[in-house]
Amino acid sequence: QDAVINGSGAGRPQGILNSPALVTQAAEGGQAAGSIVWENIKKMWARYIGGSPLWLINRDIVPELYGMSQAVGTGGAPVYLPASQSGTDGAAKAPMNSLMGARVIELEQCATLGTVGDIMLIDPLEYVLARKGAIQTAMSIHVQFLQDETVLRSVARVDGQTGLNSPVTPFKGSATRSPFVALATRS
């Protein structure tokens, strides 16, 4: 998973954060360091193109999501809807976390709060992953002989990169769009 998110493309898959197709949404003027605001989410959504939206987040940003709301009249409505834990409670009474109707998945490979990659909106179907040959497995009783252990090894040859080589510029408008959108560093 780390190579798909952060890979350099040299001897390993090219990660989403190193893709030339990545669109980085700028922080809001005056936005506090290490924060995520509703305006960030709306603008990331506006720059996304794709058919299968998926949010990838670092768990460090969950408190930011829980505190986010959209003003409605004199009150507000929560933006982030966490999954129901027991099937009868939870904000959404849904089987999965959602933001803007798209599933939210927590990954430890995402960057920490406040840096590029802490929250990303992606279309996983636009990431091309190729495997060469079958998974090779080997076993040895000799490597850890003194500890009376058997050692197993599996090797898979894979490569990957984003399907697009650059963001898409719309016919009308200037903000580029992509199936891979990340929020810029907030410092």
C-alpha positions as a Markdown table, in Angstrom:
| # | Residue | x | y | z |
|---|---|---|---|---|
| 1 | Gln | 0.0 | 0.0 | 0.0 |
| 2 | Asp | 2.8 | 2.4 | 0.8 |
| 3 | Ala | 4.2 | 2.1 | -2.8 |
| 4 | Val | 0.8 | 2.9 | -4.3 |
| 5 | Ile | 0.5 | 6.1 | -2.2 |
| 6 | Asn | 4.2 | 7.2 | -1.8 |
| 7 | Gly | 6.2 | 5.2 | -4.3 |
| 8 | Ser | 8.9 | 7.1 | -6.3 |
| 9 | Gly | 8.5 | 5.0 | -9.5 |
| 10 | Ala | 12.2 | 4.0 | -9.4 |
| 11 | Gly | 12.4 | 0.3 | -8.7 |
| 12 | Arg | 8.9 | 0.4 | -7.2 |
| 13 | Pro | 5.4 | 1.6 | -8.3 |
| 14 | Gln | 4.9 | 5.3 | -8.9 |
| 15 | Gly | 2.7 | 6.5 | -6.1 |
| 16 | Ile | -0.3 | 8.7 | -6.3 |
| 17 | Leu | 1.5 | 11.5 | -4.5 |
| 18 | Asn | 4.4 | 11.4 | -7.0 |
| 19 | Ser | 2.1 | 11.2 | -10.1 |
| 20 | Pro | 2.2 | 14.0 | -12.7 |
| 21 | Ala | -1.7 | 13.6 | -12.8 |
| 22 | Leu | -2.1 | 14.7 | -9.1 |
| 23 | Val | -4.0 | 17.9 | -8.5 |
| 24 | Thr | -3.2 | 19.6 | -5.2 |
| 25 | Gln | -5.9 | 21.9 | -3.9 |
| 26 | Ala | -4.5 | 24.9 | -2.1 |
| 27 | Ala | -5.4 | 25.8 | 1.5 |
| 28 | Glu | -7.8 | 28.6 | 2.2 |
| 29 | Gly | -6.4 | 32.0 | 3.0 |
| 30 | Gly | -5.9 | 32.3 | 6.8 |
| 31 | Gln | -6.5 | 28.6 | 7.3 |
| 32 | Ala | -5.0 | 27.4 | 10.6 |
| 33 | Ala | -2.0 | 25.1 | 10.3 |
| 34 | Gly | -2.9 | 21.4 | 10.5 |
| 35 | Ser | -6.6 | 22.0 | 10.0 |
| 36 | Ile | -9.1 | 20.8 | 7.4 |
| 37 | Val | -12.2 | 23.0 | 6.7 |
| 38 | Trp | -15.4 | 22.4 | 4.8 |
| 39 | Glu | -14.2 | 24.7 | 2.0 |
| 40 | Asn | -11.2 | 22.4 | 1.4 |
| 41 | Ile | -13.6 | 19.4 | 1.0 |
| 42 | Lys | -15.9 | 21.2 | -1.4 |
| 43 | Lys | -13.0 | 22.5 | -3.6 |
| 44 | Met | -11.4 | 19.0 | -3.7 |
| 45 | Trp | -14.7 | 17.6 | -4.8 |
| 46 | Ala | -15.0 | 20.2 | -7.5 |
| 47 | Arg | -11.6 | 19.3 | -8.9 |
| 48 | Tyr | -12.2 | 15.6 | -8.9 |
| 49 | Ile | -13.2 | 13.6 | -12.1 |
| 50 | Gly | -13.9 | 10.0 | -12.0 |
| 51 | Gly | -16.6 | 7.4 | -11.5 |
| 52 | Ser | -15.6 | 5.7 | -8.2 |
| 53 | Pro | -14.7 | 8.3 | -5.6 |
| 54 | Leu | -12.8 | 7.2 | -2.5 |
| 55 | Trp | -11.3 | 9.3 | 0.3 |
| 56 | Leu | -8.0 | 8.1 | 1.8 |
| 57 | Ile | -7.2 | 9.7 | 5.1 |
| 58 | Asn | -4.7 | 9.4 | 7.9 |
| 59 | Arg | -6.4 | 8.7 | 11.2 |
| 60 | Asp | -4.9 | 11.9 | 12.6 |
| 61 | Ile | -7.5 | 13.9 | 10.7 |
| 62 | Val | -10.5 | 12.2 | 12.2 |
| 63 | Pro | -11.0 | 14.9 | 14.9 |
| 64 | Glu | -11.0 | 17.5 | 12.1 |
| 65 | Leu | -13.7 | 15.6 | 10.3 |
| 66 | Tyr | -15.9 | 15.1 | 13.4 |
| 67 | Gly | -15.8 | 18.9 | 14.1 |
| 68 | Met | -16.7 | 19.9 | 10.5 |
| 69 | Ser | -20.2 | 21.2 | 9.7 |
| 70 | Gln | -22.0 | 23.1 | 7.0 |
| 71 | Ala | -23.9 | 26.2 | 8.1 |
| 72 | Val | -27.7 | 25.9 | 7.5 |
| 73 | Gly | -29.7 | 28.9 | 8.5 |
| 74 | Thr | -28.9 | 29.6 | 12.2 |
| 75 | Gly | -27.7 | 26.0 | 12.8 |
| 76 | Gly | -25.6 | 23.6 | 10.9 |
| 77 | Ala | -25.4 | 20.0 | 9.7 |
| 78 | Pro | -22.5 | 17.6 | 10.1 |
| 79 | Val | -20.4 | 16.9 | 7.1 |
| 80 | Tyr | -18.7 | 13.7 | 8.0 |
| 81 | Leu | -20.9 | 10.7 | 8.7 |
| 82 | Pro | -19.2 | 7.9 | 10.7 |
| 83 | Ala | -20.2 | 4.3 | 10.2 |
| 84 | Ser | -22.6 | 2.6 | 12.7 |
| 85 | Gln | -20.6 | 0.4 | 15.0 |
| 86 | Ser | -23.5 | -1.8 | 16.1 |
| 87 | Gly | -26.0 | -1.3 | 13.3 |
| 88 | Thr | -28.4 | 0.7 | 15.4 |
| 89 | Asp | -26.4 | 3.7 | 16.4 |
| 90 | Gly | -24.0 | 6.1 | 14.6 |
| 91 | Ala | -24.5 | 9.3 | 12.8 |
| 92 | Ala | -25.3 | 7.7 | 9.5 |
| 93 | Lys | -26.6 | 4.2 | 10.5 |
| 94 | Ala | -24.5 | 3.1 | 7.6 |
| 95 | Pro | -22.0 | 0.3 | 7.2 |
| 96 | Met | -19.1 | 2.6 | 6.2 |
| 97 | Asn | -17.8 | 6.1 | 6.9 |
| 98 | Ser | -18.7 | 8.6 | 4.2 |
| 99 | Leu | -17.9 | 12.2 | 3.1 |
| 100 | Met | -19.8 | 13.8 | 0.3 |
| 101 | Gly | -21.4 | 10.3 | -0.2 |
| 102 | Ala | -18.1 | 8.7 | -0.9 |
| 103 | Arg | -16.5 | 6.0 | 1.3 |
| 104 | Val | -13.7 | 7.1 | 3.7 |
| 105 | Ile | -10.8 | 4.7 | 4.3 |
| 106 | Glu | -8.2 | 5.3 | 7.0 |
| 107 | Leu | -4.6 | 4.3 | 5.9 |
| 108 | Glu | -1.5 | 4.6 | 8.0 |
| 109 | Gln | 0.4 | 5.2 | 4.7 |
| 110 | Cys | -1.3 | 8.6 | 4.3 |
| 111 | Ala | 0.7 | 11.6 | 5.5 |
| 112 | Thr | 0.1 | 13.0 | 8.9 |
| 113 | Leu | -2.3 | 16.0 | 9.6 |
| 114 | Gly | -1.3 | 19.2 | 7.9 |
| 115 | Thr | 0.8 | 17.8 | 5.0 |
| 116 | Val | 0.1 | 16.8 | 1.4 |
| 117 | Gly | -1.4 | 13.4 | 1.4 |
| 118 | Asp | -3.2 | 13.5 | 4.8 |
| 119 | Ile | -6.5 | 13.5 | 2.9 |
| 120 | Met | -6.9 | 12.5 | -0.8 |
| 121 | Leu | -9.9 | 12.0 | -3.1 |
| 122 | Ile | -9.1 | 9.3 | -5.6 |
| 123 | Asp | -10.6 | 7.0 | -8.2 |
| 124 | Pro | -8.9 | 3.6 | -7.5 |
| 125 | Leu | -10.0 | 2.4 | -10.9 |
| 126 | Glu | -7.7 | 5.0 | -12.5 |
| 127 | Tyr | -4.6 | 3.5 | -10.9 |
| 128 | Val | -3.0 | 0.8 | -13.1 |
| 129 | Leu | -1.4 | -2.1 | -11.2 |
| 130 | Ala | 0.4 | -4.8 | -13.2 |
| 131 | Arg | 1.7 | -8.1 | -11.9 |
| 132 | Lys | 4.4 | -10.1 | -13.7 |
| 133 | Gly | 4.1 | -13.9 | -13.3 |
| 134 | Ala | 2.8 | -15.7 | -10.3 |
| 135 | Ile | 3.7 | -15.2 | -6.7 |
| 136 | Gln | 6.9 | -17.1 | -5.9 |
| 137 | Thr | 7.1 | -18.9 | -2.6 |
| 138 | Ala | 10.0 | -20.6 | -0.9 |
| 139 | Met | 10.6 | -22.4 | 2.4 |
| 140 | Ser | 13.8 | -23.1 | 4.3 |
| 141 | Ile | 14.5 | -25.1 | 7.4 |
| 142 | His | 18.1 | -24.0 | 7.4 |
| 143 | Val | 17.9 | -20.2 | 7.8 |
| 144 | Gln | 16.7 | -20.4 | 11.5 |
| 145 | Phe | 18.0 | -23.9 | 12.2 |
| 146 | Leu | 19.4 | -23.0 | 15.7 |
| 147 | Gln | 16.0 | -21.5 | 16.7 |
| 148 | Asp | 14.1 | -24.5 | 15.5 |
| 149 | Glu | 12.1 | -22.4 | 13.0 |
| 150 | Thr | 11.0 | -22.7 | 9.4 |
| 151 | Val | 11.3 | -19.6 | 7.3 |
| 152 | Leu | 8.8 | -18.7 | 4.5 |
| 153 | Arg | 9.4 | -16.2 | 1.7 |
| 154 | Ser | 7.0 | -14.8 | -0.9 |
| 155 | Val | 8.0 | -12.6 | -3.8 |
| 156 | Ala | 5.5 | -10.8 | -6.0 |
| 157 | Arg | 6.6 | -8.7 | -9.0 |
| 158 | Val | 4.3 | -5.7 | -9.4 |
| 159 | Asp | 4.4 | -2.2 | -10.9 |
| 160 | Gly | 1.9 | 0.6 | -11.0 |
| 161 | Gln | 1.1 | 4.1 | -11.9 |
| 162 | Thr | -1.8 | 6.5 | -12.5 |
| 163 | Gly | -3.7 | 6.0 | -15.7 |
| 164 | Leu | -3.3 | 9.7 | -16.6 |
| 165 | Asn | 0.0 | 11.5 | -17.2 |
| 166 | Ser | -1.3 | 14.9 | -16.4 |
| 167 | Pro | -4.4 | 16.7 | -15.0 |
| 168 | Val | -7.2 | 17.5 | -17.3 |
| 169 | Thr | -7.9 | 21.1 | -18.3 |
| 170 | Pro | -11.6 | 21.6 | -18.9 |
| 171 | Phe | -12.9 | 23.2 | -22.1 |
| 172 | Lys | -14.4 | 26.1 | -20.1 |
| 173 | Gly | -12.7 | 27.0 | -16.8 |
| 174 | Ser | -9.2 | 27.1 | -15.6 |
| 175 | Ala | -9.0 | 24.8 | -12.6 |
| 176 | Thr | -7.5 | 21.5 | -13.6 |
| 177 | Arg | -9.2 | 18.2 | -12.7 |
| 178 | Ser | -8.0 | 14.7 | -12.0 |
| 179 | Pro | -9.0 | 11.4 | -10.5 |
| 180 | Phe | -6.3 | 12.1 | -7.9 |
| 181 | Val | -6.8 | 15.2 | -5.7 |
| 182 | Ala | -4.8 | 16.0 | -2.5 |
| 183 | Leu | -5.0 | 18.9 | -0.1 |
| 184 | Ala | -1.9 | 21.1 | 0.0 |
| 185 | Thr | 0.2 | 21.5 | 3.1 |
| 186 | Arg | -1.4 | 23.8 | 5.7 |
| 187 | Ser | 1.4 | 25.5 | 7.7 |
